[in-house]
Amino acid sequence: MKILMTPGPVELHPRVRKAISRQVISHRSTEFHKLTESIIENARKIFKTSGDIFILTSSGTLAVEYALANLLDPGDAVFIPVYGVFGKRMAESAEQYGGRVVSINVEWNKTLSIEELEEVFTRDNNVEIVSLVHNETSTGTMIKDLSRISEIVKNHGKLLVVDAVSSLGGVPIPVEKLGIDICLTGAHKCLAGPPGISLISVSDEAWRKILSKSSKTPSYIDLRKYRQFMEKHETPFTPAVNLMYGLDEALKIIIEKGVENWWRNHHECSQFLYEELESSGFTIHAIKDYRSITVAAASPPQGINPKILVEEMEHQGITIAEGMDHISRI
Ligand SMILES: Cc1ncc(COP(=O)(O)O)c(C=O)c1O
C-alpha cells in the first residue's frame, strides 16, 4: 500500500479519480457551462466570497503570476515579506513583471509580524500592494493573524494579495470579510483536488487597478479576457476539462462534509501530528505561535539523516517531502 503525505499533491478520493476519467467535453458546450457554474458556486462557499473567482489551468506558481502580472505596472511598489522559498519566488516574480519590490527578510521559523508591516508603511508611503504567502509550505509556518494584517493594509488603502496555495480550505480565510483583493490557491492541497488547476478570487478594488493598468498583461494570463469569458461560464482558452471535473467533485465532497468540519479535520490532524513528532524526538521547525495547521515541517532526532529517512519511508510506501532550500540541511 502506498500513502502520499507530501504538502501537496495529496491523495485523491475515489470519486475525484472517477470524475477525472470522464469523457472529454467541449469547453463551449452547455455541459461545460454547468460544470463551471458548479465549481464557482462551491468555491465561493470555501473562499467565503460572493465576488469573482476564476478557474485557471495552472499550478500554484502560475496563479501567483496571474495576480502579479495583472496588477503590476512597471515601477509599482509592492511589499513582499520573505520567510521561505515561496515568498522568495513571489518577490522574484513581481520583479520580473516590473514591480519595485520592497522586501524584508523575516526569520524562516516565523512569518510577518504586525510591527514589521506597520514599519513598512512608515518607511515607504508609495507601497501600493502588499503581497504575501499565508502559509509558507517550505518552513511549515502560517500567518495566524491575517485579519489584523488585512485590517492594516486596508486602513492604508492598499491592495492585499494572498498566496493561500497550501492553506485555503484547510483553515478559514474569509476573503470578502477580510477584504483580500486577490486570493489564490491550488486544487491539489487542502482542497484535495488534482494538481494542475488553480482558483483565484478578484475583488472590485483589484479590478479597478487591473482595468486602469497602462502596461500590457501577457495575453494568455490576462484576467480581463478571463472575465469576459467567465460571464458566459467559459474560459478564454482550452482548459484542463478533466481536471475541472476532478476539482468539481473534490469541492462537492468538502461541501457535503461541511467546510467547518474540513477545517476542524485539518486542525485536529495537525495537532496530532505535532504531538507525535515531538514525542518521537523530532524538532518542529516553526516557533509555536507560527506553526502551520496544514503543513508540518520538522527535523529528525540527531543521528538520523533526513534524506535517508525520506528515502526509507518511500521504500516502505509512505511519501513525504524533503525540506527546501537551506531548511533541508537543518
Ligand atoms: C505557498 C505556495 N505557493 C506557491 C506554490 C507553488 O505551487 P505549484 O508547485 O503548484 O506551482 C506552492 C507549492 O507548494 C506553495 O506551497
The ligand as an ORCA input file, in Angstrom:
! r2SCAN-3c Opt
* xyz 0 1
  C       2.681     28.585     -0.642
  C       2.947     28.069     -2.025
  N       2.931     28.928     -3.044
  C       3.163     28.526     -4.299
  C       3.410     27.201     -4.585
  C       3.671     26.767     -5.978
  O       2.688     25.882     -6.375
  P       2.935     24.807     -7.540
  O       4.046     23.916     -7.133
  O       1.598     24.145     -7.614
  O       3.245     25.578     -8.770
  C       3.428     26.260     -3.556
  C       3.729     24.857     -3.787
  O       3.921     24.055     -2.925
  C       3.184     26.721     -2.237
  O       3.175     25.854     -1.234
*
